[in-house]
Amino acid sequence: MEIRIDGWQSNLTFSCAHFLADYSKCSRLHGHTYAIHLILRGEAIDGILIDFRVVKDILRRLIEEIDHKVIIPTEGKFEIREDEEVEIKYEGKRYVFPKEDCAFLPIFSSSAENLASYFLSRIIKEINASNINEIEVGIDEGRGQGAWAKWQRQSV
């Protein structure tokens, strides 16, 4: 059994600013309107894999944490100093943001690939359904381009 949620059609979108160190134009501060997509596969119980509301509520909570914020990767190349403000330095550039406007994510960079992996890890922790065997998460940086990450339950 499989269910799919399309972020664009289900209004599971968010807007963030970010910059990717070492990637030409993308190293400049810029933003996207993203959509999150989800595919769940597993064994239906009484004809239902999982309640769509449960899944959408999880996605909305995760989106709310980063919507309209600057994504700050904490595992990457940046020198980060934070108190009431966040100062980020990298190769001669310096950015300063109000702390409440930042979303600190334990990722190497804020690429769509890393965002998909980050959301996947969070969703795995939040979905507590033993009948789910596979999860795929897609993050689009605008319509038509995105990255996907996948998890499969390991057989014992």
C-alpha positions, -999 to +999 in steps of 0.1 A: +000+000+000+012+035-007+001+070+000+014+102-016+012+138-004+020+165-030+033+196-011+022+221-038-013+208-040-017+203-002-003+237+006+027+223+024+050+250+014+075+273+032+098+302+023+133+305+035+165+324+028+198+306+026+232+306+009+254+277-002+291+282+004+313+275-026+285+274-052+289+304-075+256+325-075+241+302-048+268+315-023+249+348-022+220+352+002+188+343-017+155+326-010+130+300-023+095+290-018+098+253-011+073+224-011+076+192+008+063+159-007+059+126+011+055+090+000+047+063+026+047+026+019+037-003+041+010-027+051-025-013+055-044-021+087-081-024+081-076-008+047-057+023+060-019+028+059-020+060+081-044+089+086-036+117+062-043+142+089-016+127+112+010+130+085+000+165+074+001+177+110+036+164+113+047+182+081+030+214+092+048+214+125+082+209+108+075+236+082+065+261+110+099+257+126+117+271+095+091+291+075+102+326+068+136+322+084+172+321+074+185+285+073+218+282+092+236+249+087+254+241+119+276+212+105+292+231+076+320+254+069+306+286+085+320+302+116+289+309+137+287+332+167+253+336+184+238+356+213+209+380+206+222+382+170+237+355+148+270+363+130+281+341+103+315+344+086+329+325+056+357+334+032+355+372+038+317+374+039+299+383+071+262+380+077+243+392+108+207+382+116+184+385+145+185+351+163+147+347+162+149+350+123+172+320+121+165+282+118+196+263+130+197+229+113+222+201+119+232+198+082+263+205+062+246+229+038+211+241+030+209+223-004+177+207-013+194+173-009+204+181+027+170+196+035+153+164+022+176+142+044+169+165+074+131+163+070+133+126+064+152+121+097+126+142+116+097+124+100+111+090+108+112+101+145+077+116+144+058+088+126+052+061+151+037+035+129+051+000+128+033-008+096+053+018+076+082+002+058+094+029+035+094+067+035+104+091+008+107+128+012+110+154-016+119+190-012+113+213-042+131+246-046+103+259-067+081+239-091+099+214-112+132+210-093+139+192-061+157+164-043+145+132-026+157+111+003+145+076+011+144+053+042+136+016+043+129-005+073+157-030+077+146-067+078+158-086+108 
